[in-house]
Every structure is written in C-alpha cells, then in structure tokens.
Amino acid sequence: MKRYCLAVDLKNDAALIAEYEQYHQRIWPEIQASIVSAGIVSMEIYRIENRLFMIMETNDDFSFAAKAAADAANEKVQEWETLMWQYQQALPTAKPGEKWLLMHKIFDLNTAL
C-alpha cells in the first residue's frame, strides 16, 4: 500500500467554501467509481481556512499517469473537475494546469531516531 498527500487551495470566499464542502458530503457515484477503479482504497480531505490537504492510500499498482488518462477519457470526471475548479485555485508554486500538488514527507514519528 502506498500513501500520497496532496494540497490545493480554495478560493477564499466563505460561500464558495461552503458549497465545495456540500458537494463533498455526497460526491457523484461516477466520481467514487473512478477513484476506486484507479486503485485508491482510501481518500480523506481536510481543510484549514482555504487550504485543502488530501491523504490517499492506494494499492501498489496505482499510477498518477494511468489515473490522469482514465480521467481524461471519462466525461463525468471531466464535468466534476470543471465544476470543482470553480471553487479551487492553484497553489502559488503550481505550473499552468496543475491543481492538486503532491506533498513531500519530511517527518515520520515511526522512523524518527
């Protein structure tokens, strides 16, 4: 099993943040299916102010490239991503077109000396 942590920002608007959270109370079934079929076995999203933090646990075969290719071919996923981009904004260091950025682990209590 692999674990990935990613971050993105929301537009800093209380009404938009509330709407975004409402959509995530009950994601579309097609979105859930695309997540699971990609090999993601667990996904959690946390928020502080307008910063989002996602934790994904995947099977060993998971690939970001394969997920991106499957998403690009999935009309419902593209509709969802277009909708979510109305609420999200890229982190300051993101390249054009990047949304969620992969975070790098800098500490692990289980391996600390």
Residue pairs with C-beta under 8 A, 6 or more apart in sequence:
1 41
1 57
1 58
1 59
1 60
2 57
2 58
2 59
2 60
2 62
3 55
3 56
3 57
3 58
4 55
4 56
4 58
4 102
5 53
5 54
5 55
5 56
5 102
5 103
5 105
6 53
6 54
6 56
6 100
6 101
6 102
6 103
7 51
7 52
7 53
7 54
7 91
7 100
7 101
7 103
8 52
8 54
8 88
8 89
8 90
8 91
8 99
8 100
8 101
9 50
9 51
9 52
9 88
9 89
9 90
9 91
10 16
10 17
10 20
10 47
10 50
10 51
10 52
10 87
10 88
10 89
11 17
11 50
11 87
11 88
11 89
12 49
12 50
16 86
16 87
17 47
17 50
17 87
19 87
20 84
20 87
20 88
21 47
23 83
23 84
24 45
27 80
28 76
28 80
30 74
30 76
30 77
30 80
31 76
31 77
31 80
34 70
34 71
34 74
34 76
34 77
35 43
37 70
38 58
38 62
38 66
38 67
38 70
39 58
39 59
39 61
39 62
39 63
39 67
40 56
40 57
40 58
40 62
40 67
41 57
41 58
41 59
42 55
42 56
42 57
43 54
43 55
43 56
43 57
44 54
44 55
45 52
45 53
45 54
45 55
46 52
46 53
46 54
46 55
47 53
52 88
53 103
54 100
70 77
71 77
71 78
71 81
72 78
81 99
85 99
88 99
90 98
90 99
91 101
93 101
94 101
